Structures are given as C-alpha cells and as structure tokens.
Amino acid sequence: MKNNTEIANRFREVILNGTWIANTNYKDQLQNLNWEIAVTPFQNLNTIALLAQHIHYYINGINNVFKGGTLDIKDKFSFDFPPIHSQQEWENFLIKFWNEAEEFASLVEQIPDEKLDHAFVDEKYGTYKRNIEAMLEHSYYHLGQIVLIKKLLTN
C-alpha cells in the first residue's frame, strides 16, 4: 500500500469509520448526539460542538492548500464559530464535517508519495507528511476530550 493511501485511511479511521486506535471515531460519537448536549458546557471545558468545529476548521484549511489555495487558517481563530441553535444546524454542520473529512482523505490519496516529504506551504511548517500526521494526532487528542465530555454530560 502506498504511503498516501495508508495515511488517508488512518485519517478516515479517526473521523469517519475506525475503531482500531480509540475504539471509536468522531462520526460514531457525534452523528446521533442531540445538539443540546453538543453545545452544553461542562465546567470550563470546551463544548463538544466547539471541539468538533475546531477540528473541522483545520481540515477545511488544509483542504484549501491541497487544492492549490493558500494557508489561511490561524490558531487564534480556531475556536471562533457562530453558536449552534438547533438540531438542524448541528446536523448540517455534521454533514459538512463528514464530507470535508472525506475530501481531505481523498486529497491525501492523490498526493504523490515523493511530495509527502516536500515543504508544506513554507519550510517553517514542515513537510506535507508531518502536517497530515499532526492532523491525525490533533484529531485523536480532541476525540478523547469529546468522549470524556460526552460521558460527563450523559451519565
């Protein structure tokens, strides 16, 4: 299996369909979650919705680069989202999240293996491979938070 395909499949595992690393994934945790739970704060923690939107923000920003655009995402804006006020808004966000996550994986599959070692936008950001792997690690980090917050709110 080529590196790009292997990395793309690992990304699909954390967001869309896997259970190998965390025994769950974003889609499993979020697709049937009531919006009111998703937006409920617990103490001073970020809400489930905010964490999901945060990961989506980075996916969308990296997709833009993969499609030949600029790197426009900034950490300082990565938690700035309009509030979700209904189940329909939550479900609309999730559809967008799943679609753009699949687009991310598909775009990774199209990256030639030799390009994985090239600079991502600028040398200061490291390589394509490093940024894709960081997206995987970042996603698992926040998935763990989502699982814990969900347990705290629903038990």
C-alpha positions as a LaTeX table, in Angstrom:
\begin{tabular}{lrrr}
\hline
Residue & $x$ (\AA) & $y$ (\AA) & $z$ (\AA) \\
\hline
Met1 & 0.00 & 0.00 & 0.00 \\
Lys2 & 1.28 & 3.45 & $-0.86$ \\
Asn3 & 2.05 & 5.89 & 1.97 \\
Asn4 & $-0.59$ & 8.37 & 0.85 \\
Thr5 & $-3.31$ & 5.71 & 0.87 \\
Glu6 & $-2.25$ & 4.40 & 4.25 \\
Ile7 & $-2.28$ & 7.89 & 5.78 \\
Ala8 & $-5.65$ & 8.70 & 4.17 \\
Asn9 & $-7.15$ & 5.53 & 5.62 \\
Arg10 & $-5.78$ & 6.38 & 9.07 \\
Phe11 & $-7.45$ & 9.77 & 8.80 \\
Arg12 & $-10.76$ & 8.14 & 7.82 \\
Glu13 & $-10.43$ & 5.90 & 10.89 \\
Val14 & $-10.32$ & 8.76 & 13.38 \\
Ile15 & $-13.04$ & 10.86 & 11.77 \\
Leu16 & $-15.38$ & 8.58 & 9.84 \\
Asn17 & $-15.25$ & 4.87 & 10.46 \\
Gly18 & $-12.44$ & 3.40 & 12.51 \\
Thr19 & $-12.16$ & 1.76 & 15.89 \\
Trp20 & $-8.61$ & 0.47 & 15.90 \\
Ile21 & $-6.85$ & 3.17 & 17.97 \\
Ala22 & $-9.57$ & 4.69 & 20.17 \\
Asn23 & $-12.30$ & 2.07 & 19.77 \\
Thr24 & $-14.44$ & 4.91 & 18.35 \\
Asn25 & $-14.35$ & 7.84 & 15.95 \\
Tyr26 & $-15.92$ & 11.28 & 15.51 \\
Lys27 & $-18.85$ & 10.05 & 13.43 \\
Asp28 & $-19.66$ & 7.34 & 15.97 \\
Gln29 & $-19.58$ & 9.87 & 18.81 \\
Leu30 & $-21.41$ & 12.73 & 17.11 \\
Gln31 & $-23.88$ & 11.52 & 14.48 \\
Asn32 & $-26.73$ & 10.70 & 16.87 \\
Leu33 & $-25.86$ & 13.25 & 19.53 \\
Asn34 & $-28.56$ & 15.72 & 20.47 \\
Trp35 & $-27.50$ & 19.28 & 19.67 \\
Glu36 & $-28.34$ & 20.42 & 23.19 \\
Ile37 & $-25.76$ & 18.03 & 24.62 \\
Ala38 & $-23.25$ & 19.08 & 21.93 \\
Val39 & $-23.49$ & 22.74 & 22.97 \\
Thr40 & $-23.75$ & 22.20 & 26.75 \\
Pro41 & $-20.73$ & 23.47 & 28.63 \\
Phe42 & $-19.21$ & 21.38 & 31.39 \\
Gln43 & $-17.32$ & 23.49 & 33.90 \\
Asn44 & $-14.64$ & 25.42 & 31.99 \\
Leu45 & $-14.17$ & 22.85 & 29.21 \\
Asn46 & $-14.89$ & 23.49 & 25.56 \\
Thr47 & $-18.22$ & 22.10 & 24.36 \\
Ile48 & $-18.40$ & 19.02 & 22.17 \\
Ala49 & $-19.69$ & 21.18 & 19.31 \\
Leu50 & $-16.80$ & 23.61 & 19.67 \\
Leu51 & $-14.22$ & 20.81 & 19.63 \\
Ala52 & $-15.78$ & 19.27 & 16.52 \\
Gln53 & $-15.90$ & 22.65 & 14.78 \\
His54 & $-12.26$ & 23.25 & 15.78 \\
Ile55 & $-11.12$ & 20.03 & 14.08 \\
His56 & $-13.29$ & 20.79 & 11.05 \\
Tyr57 & $-11.68$ & 24.25 & 10.82 \\
Tyr58 & $-8.24$ & 22.70 & 10.38 \\
Ile59 & $-9.48$ & 20.04 & 7.95 \\
Asn60 & $-11.09$ & 22.70 & 5.80 \\
Gly61 & $-8.00$ & 24.92 & 5.93 \\
Ile62 & $-5.65$ & 22.13 & 4.91 \\
Asn63 & $-8.04$ & 21.05 & 2.15 \\
Asn64 & $-7.69$ & 24.54 & 0.72 \\
Val65 & $-3.91$ & 24.07 & 0.48 \\
Phe66 & $-4.29$ & 20.59 & $-1.03$ \\
Lys67 & $-6.48$ & 22.12 & $-3.75$ \\
Gly68 & $-3.83$ & 24.70 & $-4.62$ \\
Gly69 & $-5.06$ & 27.53 & $-2.39$ \\
Thr70 & $-3.39$ & 29.43 & 0.39 \\
Leu71 & $-2.99$ & 28.52 & 4.05 \\
Asp72 & $-5.48$ & 30.91 & 5.63 \\
Ile73 & $-6.19$ & 29.22 & 8.97 \\
Lys74 & $-4.88$ & 30.77 & 12.16 \\
Asp75 & $-4.77$ & 29.22 & 15.62 \\
Lys76 & $-6.25$ & 32.38 & 17.15 \\
Phe77 & $-9.46$ & 31.87 & 15.11 \\
Ser78 & $-9.68$ & 28.10 & 15.54 \\
Phe79 & $-12.36$ & 28.29 & 18.26 \\
Asp80 & $-14.38$ & 31.21 & 16.84 \\
Phe81 & $-17.64$ & 29.85 & 15.47 \\
Pro82 & $-21.24$ & 31.02 & 15.49 \\
Pro83 & $-23.33$ & 29.20 & 18.07 \\
Ile84 & $-25.46$ & 26.25 & 17.07 \\
His85 & $-29.13$ & 26.84 & 17.94 \\
Ser86 & $-30.97$ & 23.74 & 16.70 \\
Gln87 & $-30.73$ & 20.08 & 15.84 \\
Gln88 & $-30.93$ & 21.01 & 12.15 \\
Glu89 & $-27.93$ & 23.36 & 12.42 \\
Trp90 & $-25.98$ & 20.64 & 14.25 \\
Glu91 & $-26.85$ & 18.03 & 11.62 \\
Asn92 & $-25.97$ & 20.45 & 8.79 \\
Phe93 & $-22.58$ & 21.04 & 10.40 \\
Leu94 & $-22.01$ & 17.29 & 10.76 \\
Ile95 & $-22.82$ & 16.64 & 7.10 \\
Lys96 & $-20.30$ & 19.30 & 6.13 \\
Phe97 & $-17.76$ & 17.84 & 8.59 \\
Trp98 & $-18.11$ & 14.29 & 7.18 \\
Asn99 & $-17.98$ & 15.49 & 3.57 \\
Glu100 & $-14.91$ & 17.65 & 4.08 \\
Ala101 & $-13.19$ & 14.92 & 6.09 \\
Glu102 & $-13.72$ & 12.51 & 3.21 \\
Glu103 & $-12.48$ & 15.18 & 0.81 \\
Phe104 & $-9.34$ & 15.54 & 2.99 \\
Ala105 & $-8.70$ & 11.79 & 2.81 \\
Ser106 & $-9.30$ & 11.73 & $-0.95$ \\
Leu107 & $-6.93$ & 14.64 & $-1.47$ \\
Val108 & $-4.26$ & 12.91 & 0.63 \\
Glu109 & $-4.63$ & 9.82 & $-1.57$ \\
Gln110 & $-3.85$ & 12.00 & $-4.60$ \\
Ile111 & $-0.59$ & 13.33 & $-3.17$ \\
Pro112 & 2.35 & 11.53 & $-4.78$ \\
Asp113 & 4.42 & 9.73 & $-2.14$ \\
Glu114 & 7.51 & 11.78 & $-3.03$ \\
Lys115 & 5.59 & 15.02 & $-2.35$ \\
Leu116 & 4.88 & 13.90 & 1.24 \\
Asp117 & 8.47 & 14.89 & 2.07 \\
His118 & 8.19 & 18.35 & 0.45 \\
Ala119 & 7.65 & 21.53 & 2.44 \\
Phe120 & 4.04 & 22.28 & 3.29 \\
Val121 & 3.41 & 25.87 & 2.13 \\
Asp122 & 6.60 & 27.09 & 3.82 \\
Glu123 & 9.56 & 25.20 & 5.27 \\
Lys124 & 8.72 & 26.55 & 8.74 \\
Tyr125 & 5.58 & 24.36 & 8.71 \\
Gly126 & 7.47 & 21.15 & 7.99 \\
Thr127 & 6.52 & 18.61 & 5.34 \\
Tyr128 & 3.18 & 17.52 & 3.93 \\
Lys129 & 3.56 & 14.24 & 5.81 \\
Arg130 & 4.24 & 15.98 & 9.10 \\
Asn131 & 1.18 & 18.20 & 8.71 \\
Ile132 & $-1.08$ & 15.31 & 7.78 \\
Glu133 & 0.21 & 13.26 & 10.73 \\
Ala134 & $-0.28$ & 16.28 & 13.00 \\
Met135 & $-3.88$ & 16.44 & 11.82 \\
Leu136 & $-4.30$ & 12.79 & 12.81 \\
Glu137 & $-2.77$ & 13.32 & 16.25 \\
His138 & $-4.70$ & 16.55 & 16.81 \\
Ser139 & $-7.92$ & 14.76 & 15.87 \\
Tyr140 & $-7.31$ & 11.91 & 18.31 \\
Tyr141 & $-6.43$ & 14.37 & 21.07 \\
His142 & $-9.76$ & 16.17 & 20.75 \\
Leu143 & $-11.68$ & 12.91 & 20.15 \\
Gly144 & $-10.57$ & 11.84 & 23.62 \\
Gln145 & $-11.89$ & 15.09 & 25.06 \\
Ile146 & $-15.21$ & 14.65 & 23.24 \\
Val147 & $-15.61$ & 11.12 & 24.59 \\
Leu148 & $-14.93$ & 12.26 & 28.17 \\
Ile149 & $-17.17$ & 15.34 & 27.98 \\
Lys150 & $-19.96$ & 13.27 & 26.45 \\
Lys151 & $-19.71$ & 10.78 & 29.33 \\
Leu152 & $-19.77$ & 13.59 & 31.89 \\
Leu153 & $-22.86$ & 15.12 & 30.30 \\
Thr154 & $-24.85$ & 11.96 & 29.63 \\
Asn155 & $-24.18$ & 9.86 & 32.75 \\
\hline
\end{tabular}
